[in-house]
């Protein structure tokens, strides 16, 4: 129950983090696109406002029109034709006096003034800044307010407005699309975040389960030899006057279990360091066939003493970069297993050769073999196909896990071929 609650809490955290990340990314992306679209739509309008302001400030507005007797610029003056020939049809020019009143109503037009600008007030706070405004709650304009420094007229400010209803409609529609897409994206993000958090939890759950199984198996494996040793020692204590020779069996069994316990703790320590990547490797160059022949020498004697045939077929006399200690341990594990699971008259052999520009190392035996359905599990920690026989031979179920780790750190691969009637082949490949 606690484990499920813990996993559920962690998954929700992952989901929230994923959703937050998606939301931030999409928000930034949407903001950039929206700002770019808005800027692009207003760019031509802003250029027009700046161009018009420059002409007015350089006293070229309306092609040299002079103020009339009342101080207001006469729109019909100008030597070169109509004054508004350079204005966009969407543009309006408003002249304001010091009192904040519009003084060029005739130039603007009575209908336009009465319907739109009659209640419009001077926005003095936005001088020389292009600003958006809405007039009569229906018409959208973008304007630039500039000061008039000409002492010959009554104009204090000139406001240049360009109608941007079309642009505003596009922006409003685009904003609606962004909102709709955001809503859809949020729903998709929730789904994606849930699936991603579930996927992220898989290795955590697998690691948790492996750790729990590892601890359980390790506890069991450690408890068994300790129990045996404790029982034998307690039996020795019941007869303190007995001679050692009479209790030889108890002492020998205790020593055997002690050795097994030592090997088990050593293997556990190796795997723990492998998991934490703390183990340091020192690779040196070895002549492969010579190295294998040297490692196999004692096993030839052991095989001979057990009435087994041990053979070598070494055809890879090349230099290989390996960690000598770990590579030696790898060969010992594979040869130990081969000898343990073979009987009298069976054979054990090592073969090397080059294949596809890689060095191939095979350890073969003609023993009892491995059932096909069990092959995928033989590298799992504490896995033993025949637990009773493994205990008899002193196996802990950790050897092949260590072997697989050593192969991996040497960038190698391993494949296992087995037939209960023909024996087993461990085929290892390493880069040259």
C-alpha positions as a printed NumPy array, in Angstrom:
array([[  0.   ,   0.   ,   0.   ],
       [  2.808,   2.399,   0.941],
       [  4.688,   1.554,  -2.26 ],
       [  1.646,   2.261,  -4.454],
       [  1.021,   5.573,  -2.686],
       [  4.683,   6.543,  -3.062],
       [  4.709,   5.671,  -6.768],
       [  1.421,   7.503,  -7.297],
       [  2.756,  10.646,  -5.595],
       [  5.945,  10.549,  -7.63 ],
       [  4.022,  10.023, -10.865],
       [  1.819,  13.036, -10.083],
       [  4.964,  15.11 ,  -9.477],
       [  6.397,  14.039, -12.831],
       [  3.06 ,  14.771, -14.488],
       [  2.903,  18.261, -12.941],
       [  6.491,  19.03 , -13.979],
       [  5.873,  17.83 , -17.544],
       [  2.649,  19.838, -17.764],
       [  4.412,  22.936, -16.408],
       [  7.237,  22.512, -18.927],
       [  4.791,  22.082, -21.831],
       [  2.769,  25.097, -20.687],
       [  5.822,  27.351, -20.36 ],
       [  7.164,  26.301, -23.76 ],
       [  3.815,  26.802, -25.496],
       [  3.192,  30.135, -23.705],
       [  6.566,  31.489, -24.798],
       [  6.028,  30.14 , -28.304],
       [  2.501,  31.637, -28.501],
       [  3.654,  34.979, -27.097],
       [  6.477,  35.233, -29.634],
       [  4.176,  34.381, -32.562],
       [  1.446,  36.758, -31.359],
       [  3.928,  39.601, -30.842],
       [  5.502,  38.982, -34.235],
       [  2.125,  38.945, -36.013],
       [  1.041,  42.102, -34.196],
       [  4.323,  43.86 , -34.955],
       [  4.149,  42.862, -38.63 ],
       [  0.572,  44.097, -39.005],
       [  1.385,  47.475, -37.435],
       [  4.771,  47.975, -39.097],
       [  3.438,  49.743, -42.211],
       [  1.121,  51.922, -40.115],
       [  3.994,  52.929, -37.828],
       [  6.201,  53.773, -40.817],
       [  3.446,  55.971, -42.202],
       [  2.991,  57.771, -38.879],
       [  6.712,  58.439, -38.576],
       [  6.96 ,  59.637, -42.172],
       [  4.007,  61.991, -41.713],
       [  5.406,  63.309, -38.434],
       [  8.752,  64.049, -40.077],
       [  7.051,  66.041, -42.846],
       [  5.066,  68.08 , -40.353],
       [  8.044,  68.724, -38.118],
       [ 10.088,  69.867, -41.121],
       [  7.298,  72.329, -42.013],
       [  6.415,  70.46 , -45.196],
       [  2.965,  69.329, -44.194],
       [  0.431,  69.947, -46.919],
       [  3.212,  71.011, -49.261],
       [  3.911,  74.347, -47.613],
       [  0.45 ,  75.387, -46.426],
       [  0.476,  78.458, -44.216],
       [ -1.927,  79.154, -41.38 ],
       [ -4.984,  81.216, -42.231],
       [ -6.155,  84.416, -40.536],
       [ -7.736,  82.438, -37.668],
       [ -4.528,  80.524, -36.988],
       [ -5.808,  77.256, -38.504],
       [ -4.102,  75.693, -41.485],
       [ -6.167,  76.105, -44.646],
       [ -6.489,  72.706, -46.343],
       [ -7.111,  74.364, -49.751],
       [ -3.784,  76.191, -49.819],
       [ -0.682,  74.826, -51.467],
       [  0.989,  75.533, -54.726],
       [  1.291,  71.974, -55.812],
       [ -2.238,  70.651, -55.481],
       [ -4.431,  69.176, -52.748],
       [ -2.877,  69.082, -49.308],
       [ -3.843,  65.506, -48.486],
       [ -2.409,  63.826, -51.572],
       [  0.262,  62.126, -49.442],
       [ -2.159,  60.873, -46.776],
       [ -3.493,  57.341, -46.507],
       [ -7.308,  57.37 , -46.892],
       [ -7.469,  55.798, -43.437],
       [ -5.503,  58.677, -41.889],
       [ -6.847,  61.602, -39.858],
       [ -4.878,  64.649, -38.769],
       [ -6.142,  66.528, -35.688],
       [ -4.844,  69.911, -34.553],
       [ -5.251,  70.727, -30.84 ],
       [ -4.893,  74.105, -29.15 ],
       [ -3.524,  74.749, -25.68 ],
       [ -6.995,  74.31 , -24.176],
       [ -7.22 ,  70.797, -25.533],
       [ -9.787,  71.639, -28.22 ],
       [ -9.856,  70.452, -31.803],
       [ -9.406,  73.48 , -34.119],
       [ -9.412,  71.873, -37.574],
       [-12.989,  70.553, -37.672],
       [-13.506,  71.703, -41.282],
       [-10.411,  69.881, -42.46 ],
       [-11.514,  66.697, -40.647],
       [-15.079,  66.905, -41.906],
       [-18.292,  67.683, -40.041],
       [-19.737,  64.156, -40.246],
       [-16.543,  62.532, -39.091],
       [-16.1  ,  65.065, -36.309],
       [-19.667,  64.903, -34.963],
       [-19.973,  61.089, -35.156],
       [-16.54 ,  60.075, -33.92 ],
       [-14.405,  62.902, -32.512],
       [-16.924,  65.161, -30.772],
       [-16.181,  63.697, -27.326],
       [-12.546,  62.757, -27.943],
       [-10.069,  64.363, -25.549],
       [ -6.401,  65.247, -25.959],
       [ -4.097,  62.41 , -24.718],
       [ -1.229,  64.655, -23.559],
       [  0.497,  61.842, -21.656],
       [  1.476,  59.996, -24.849],
       [  3.478,  62.675, -26.659],
       [  5.909,  61.275, -29.29 ],
       [  4.807,  57.704, -28.564],
       [  2.887,  55.545, -31.01 ],
       [ -0.174,  54.326, -29.134],
       [ -3.373,  52.376, -29.768],
       [ -6.732,  53.906, -28.902],
       [-10.41 ,  53.088, -29.359],
       [-12.813,  55.944, -30.184],
       [-16.562,  55.69 , -29.662],
       [-15.974,  52.089, -28.493],
       [-16.047,  50.935, -32.108],
       [-13.194,  52.443, -34.072],
       [ -9.608,  51.408, -33.518],
       [ -6.801,  53.831, -34.293],
       [ -3.074,  53.933, -33.943],
       [ -1.793,  57.459, -33.366],
       [  1.27 ,  59.618, -32.855],
       [  0.935,  62.887, -30.909],
       [  3.599,  65.55 , -31.58 ],
       [  4.073,  69.06 , -30.25 ],
       [  3.793,  71.989, -32.627],
       [  6.542,  74.561, -32.004],
       [  5.39 ,  77.007, -34.704],
       [  4.538,  80.322, -32.959],
       [  2.592,  81.575, -36.017],
       [ -0.434,  79.309, -35.467],
       [ -2.742,  78.315, -32.64 ],
       [ -1.76 ,  74.64 , -32.892],
       [ -0.225,  73.223, -29.684],
       [ -0.324,  69.553, -30.675],
       [ -0.834,  67.667, -33.877],
       [ -2.249,  64.159, -33.614],
       [ -1.821,  61.758, -36.52 ],
       [ -4.278,  58.865, -36.508],
       [ -4.531,  55.853, -38.775],
       [ -7.567,  53.599, -38.657],
       [ -6.519,  50.02 , -37.857],
       [ -9.899,  48.272, -37.702],
       [ -8.758,  45.672, -40.253],
       [ -5.552,  44.956, -38.348],
       [ -7.406,  44.808, -35.043],
       [ -9.917,  42.331, -36.491],
       [ -7.037,  40.095, -37.614],
       [ -5.378,  40.371, -34.183],
       [ -8.653,  39.603, -32.36 ],
       [ -9.268,  36.571, -34.549],
       [ -5.683,  35.432, -34.111],
       [ -6.033,  35.872, -30.341],
       [ -9.142,  33.674, -30.383],
       [ -7.242,  31.041, -32.377],
       [ -4.386,  31.191, -29.849],
       [ -6.857,  30.726, -26.972],
       [ -8.595,  27.792, -28.703],
       [ -5.253,  26.189, -29.573],
       [ -4.062,  26.76 , -26.003],
       [ -7.133,  24.998, -24.632],
       [ -6.599,  22.061, -26.979],
       [ -2.894,  22.045, -26.181],
       [ -3.587,  21.993, -22.424],
       [ -5.798,  18.939, -22.844],
       [ -3.191,  17.253, -25.026],
       [ -0.483,  18.267, -22.556],
       [ -2.368,  16.665, -19.681],
       [ -2.652,  13.436, -21.654],
       [  0.98 ,  13.586, -22.814],
       [  2.168,  14.451, -19.293],
       [  0.297,  11.486, -17.862],
       [  1.736,   9.098, -20.451],
       [  5.251,  10.511, -20.04 ],
       [  5.063,  10.354, -16.249],
       [  3.893,   6.766, -16.508],
       [  6.79 ,   6.005, -18.848],
       [  9.225,   7.763, -16.515],
       [  7.991,   5.693, -13.596],
       [  8.655,   2.383, -15.351],
       [ 12.449,   2.333, -14.759],
       [ 11.927,   3.606, -11.213],
       [  9.412,   0.865, -10.464],
       [ 11.632,  -1.71 , -12.13 ],
       [ 14.623,  -0.514, -10.11 ],
       [ 12.544,  -0.554,  -6.92 ],
       [ 11.332,  -4.084,  -7.586],
       [ 14.834,  -5.26 ,  -8.494],
       [ 16.232,  -3.718,  -5.345],
       [ 13.526,  -5.269,  -3.2  ],
       [ 14.102,  -8.656,  -4.837],
       [ 17.863,  -8.214,  -4.506],
       [ 17.589,  -7.454,  -0.791],
       [ 15.194, -10.359,  -0.262],
       [ 17.412, -12.81 ,  -2.151],
       [ 20.584, -11.511,  -0.519],
       [ 18.997, -11.846,   2.913],
       [ 17.969, -15.4  ,   2.135],
       [ 21.383, -16.325,   0.739],
       [ 23.162, -14.817,   3.725],
       [ 20.791, -16.371,   6.245],
       [ 21.306, -19.925,   5.015],
       [ 25.09 , -20.241,   5.59 ],
       [ 24.837, -18.286,   8.836],
       [ 22.163, -20.676,  10.07 ],
       [ 24.286, -23.698,   9.14 ],
       [ 27.356, -22.243,  10.858],
       [ 25.351, -21.34 ,  13.956],
       [ 23.82 , -24.811,  14.226],
       [ 27.164, -26.576,  13.841],
       [ 28.852, -24.327,  16.384],
       [ 26.028, -24.851,  18.865],
       [ 26.382, -28.608,  18.434],
       [ 30.105, -28.3  ,  19.123],
       [ 29.349, -26.39 ,  22.315],
       [ 27.143, -29.224,  23.599],
       [ 30.151, -31.567,  23.67 ],
       [ 33.159, -29.462,  24.717],
       [ 35.167, -32.54 ,  25.771],
       [ 35.011, -34.202,  22.374],
       [ 38.109, -34.43 ,  20.192],
       [ 38.315, -32.294,  17.051],
       [ 38.694, -35.418,  14.936],
       [ 35.283, -36.62 ,  16.14 ],
       [ 33.672, -33.328,  15.065],
       [ 35.518, -32.993,  11.777],
       [ 32.309, -33.043,   9.739],
       [ 30.804, -30.125,  11.662],
       [ 33.984, -28.063,  11.367],
       [ 34.441, -28.814,   7.659],
       [ 30.84 , -27.861,   6.883],
       [ 31.182, -24.618,   8.858],
       [ 34.356, -23.749,   6.952],
       [ 32.653, -24.55 ,   3.66 ],
       [ 29.726, -22.282,   4.486],
       [ 32.154, -19.575,   5.638],
       [ 33.94 , -19.687,   2.303],
       [ 30.609, -19.579,   0.514],
       [ 29.588, -16.596,   2.658],
       [ 32.846, -14.814,   1.846],
       [ 32.365, -15.383,  -1.868],
       [ 28.754, -14.21 ,  -1.667],
       [ 29.63 , -10.957,   0.116],
       [ 32.468, -10.357,  -2.357],
       [ 30.092, -10.836,  -5.306],
       [ 27.502,  -8.565,  -3.703],
       [ 30.127,  -5.885,  -3.184],
       [ 31.23 ,  -6.19 ,  -6.831],
       [ 27.673,  -5.786,  -8.118],
       [ 26.987,  -2.876,  -5.77 ],
       [ 30.056,  -1.068,  -7.067],
       [ 29.042,  -1.903, -10.617],
       [ 25.614,  -0.325, -10.055],
       [ 27.123,   2.835,  -8.594],
       [ 29.849,   3.061, -11.288],
       [ 32.48 ,   3.391,  -8.572],
       [ 34.769,   0.667,  -9.881],
       [ 37.892,   1.953, -11.596],
       [ 39.266,   0.127, -14.622],
       [ 42.826,  -0.034, -15.828],
       [ 43.002,  -1.333, -19.36 ],
       [ 46.228,  -2.805, -20.657],
       [ 47.159,  -4.592, -23.845],
       [ 47.234,  -8.404, -23.703],
       [ 47.981, -11.087, -26.254],
       [ 44.593, -12.775, -26.14 ],
       [ 45.448, -16.401, -26.894],
       [ 48.435, -16.43 , -24.539],
       [ 46.364, -14.861, -21.757],
       [ 43.567, -17.425, -22.181],
       [ 46.039, -20.296, -22.228],
       [ 47.522, -19.033, -18.983],
       [ 44.121, -18.701, -17.284],
       [ 42.971, -22.122, -18.508],
       [ 46.08 , -24.006, -17.305],
       [ 44.764, -24.831, -13.784],
       [ 41.346, -25.745, -15.186],
       [ 42.941, -28.337, -17.458],
       [ 44.305, -30.045, -14.362],
       [ 40.944, -29.822, -12.576],
       [ 39.174, -31.262, -15.625],
       [ 41.677, -34.089, -15.839],
       [ 41.19 , -34.912, -12.155],
       [ 37.425, -35.07 , -12.748],
       [ 37.827, -37.296, -15.808],
       [ 36.691, -34.545, -18.174],
       [ 38.185, -33.486, -21.474],
       [ 39.43 , -29.888, -21.634],
       [ 40.398, -28.521, -25.054],
       [ 41.628, -25.231, -26.531],
       [ 41.239, -23.941, -30.087],
       [ 42.895, -20.52 , -30.083],
       [ 43.026, -18.682, -33.417],
       [ 43.105, -15.009, -32.385],
       [ 46.731, -14.112, -31.649],
       [ 46.027, -10.366, -31.468],
       [ 46.494,  -7.595, -28.909],
       [ 43.348,  -6.659, -26.987],
       [ 42.828,  -3.743, -24.593],
       [ 41.241,  -5.124, -21.417],
       [ 41.265,  -4.811, -17.655],
       [ 43.354,  -7.893, -16.893],
       [ 41.851,  -8.582, -13.458],
       [ 38.248,  -8.277, -14.628],
       [ 38.879, -10.221, -17.834],
       [ 40.515, -12.96 , -15.76 ],
       [ 37.448, -12.939, -13.473],
       [ 35.177, -13.257, -16.528],
       [ 37.006, -16.357, -17.769],
       [ 37.034, -17.883, -14.271],
       [ 33.253, -17.453, -13.933],
       [ 32.537, -19.056, -17.307],
       [ 35.011, -21.908, -16.793],
       [ 33.768, -22.57 , -13.242],
       [ 30.211, -22.867, -14.528],
       [ 31.274, -25.132, -17.377],
       [ 33.07 , -27.517, -15.013],
       [ 30.296, -27.426, -12.397],
       [ 27.579, -28.408, -14.836],
       [ 29.414, -31.188, -16.655],
       [ 29.847, -34.791, -15.657],
       [ 32.562, -37.376, -16.208],
       [ 33.53 , -37.95 , -19.847],
       [ 32.017, -34.557, -20.781],
       [ 34.15 , -31.917, -22.475],
       [ 34.877, -28.257, -21.782],
       [ 36.638, -26.026, -24.263],
       [ 37.61 , -22.479, -25.185],
       [ 37.71 , -21.215, -28.737],
       [ 38.872, -17.865, -30.173],
       [ 38.703, -16.484, -33.701],
       [ 38.03 , -13.307, -35.714],
       [ 34.565, -12.682, -37.158],
       [ 33.207,  -9.488, -38.774],
       [ 36.239,  -7.515, -37.575],
       [ 35.538,  -8.548, -34.01 ],
       [ 37.253, -10.9  , -31.6  ],
       [ 35.076, -13.891, -30.702],
       [ 35.586, -15.901, -27.525],
       [ 33.537, -19.068, -27.026],
       [ 33.328, -21.174, -23.882],
       [ 31.728, -24.523, -24.704],
       [ 30.699, -27.541, -22.68 ],
       [ 28.835, -30.778, -23.381],
       [ 27.064, -30.784, -20.023],
       [ 23.428, -30.743, -18.988],
       [ 22.633, -27.515, -20.856],
       [ 19.997, -24.901, -20.133],
       [ 16.312, -25.104, -20.972],
       [ 15.475, -22.713, -23.817],
       [ 12.818, -20.844, -21.82 ],
       [ 15.322, -20.186, -19.013],
       [ 18.095, -18.647, -21.147],
       [ 16.72 , -15.057, -20.951],
       [ 16.956, -15.172, -17.141],
       [ 20.386, -16.683, -16.545],
       [ 22.036, -13.234, -16.188],
       [ 19.52 , -12.113, -13.541],
       [ 20.9  , -11.832, -10.054],
       [ 20.385, -14.865,  -7.845],
       [ 18.764, -16.75 , -10.713],
       [ 19.562, -20.463, -10.684],
       [ 17.918, -22.957, -12.971],
       [ 18.508, -25.845, -10.569],
       [ 18.645, -24.352,  -7.059],
       [ 19.351, -27.658,  -5.344],
       [ 22.292, -28.417,  -7.595],
       [ 23.583, -24.852,  -7.312],
       [ 23.728, -25.198,  -3.55 ],
       [ 25.614, -28.462,  -3.889],
       [ 28.17 , -26.835,  -6.197],
       [ 28.446, -23.699,  -4.089],
       [ 26.713, -21.413,  -6.584],
       [ 25.153, -18.11 ,  -5.503],
       [ 23.444, -17.062,  -8.725],
       [ 25.587, -13.921,  -9.037],
       [ 28.424, -15.125, -11.247],
       [ 26.786, -14.598, -14.628],
       [ 25.465, -11.175, -13.538],
       [ 29.059, -10.157, -12.826],
       [ 30.183, -11.73 , -16.117],
       [ 27.612,  -9.737, -18.064],
       [ 28.766,  -6.527, -16.364],
       [ 32.425,  -7.237, -17.232],
       [ 31.46 ,  -7.928, -20.865],
       [ 29.509,  -4.66 , -20.998],
       [ 32.335,  -2.506, -19.639],
       [ 34.569,  -3.934, -22.368],
       [ 31.972,  -2.894, -24.999],
       [ 31.295,  -6.55 , -25.747],
       [ 28.206,  -8.659, -26.314],
       [ 27.236, -12.145, -25.219],
       [ 24.883, -14.735, -26.677],
       [ 24.026, -18.1  , -25.175],
       [ 23.185, -21.197, -27.193],
       [ 22.137, -24.266, -25.282],
       [ 20.629, -27.675, -25.755],
       [ 19.998, -29.978, -22.77 ],
       [ 21.294, -32.857, -24.875],
       [ 24.341, -31.157, -26.41 ],
       [ 25.51 , -28.66 , -23.823],
       [ 25.981, -24.885, -23.726],
       [ 27.934, -22.279, -25.689],
       [ 28.682, -18.777, -24.369],
       [ 29.66 , -16.658, -27.388],
       [ 31.366, -13.373, -26.516],
       [ 32.291, -10.659, -29.032],
       [ 34.675,  -7.768, -28.38 ],
       [ 35.824,  -4.915, -30.631],
       [ 39.375,  -5.321, -31.913]])
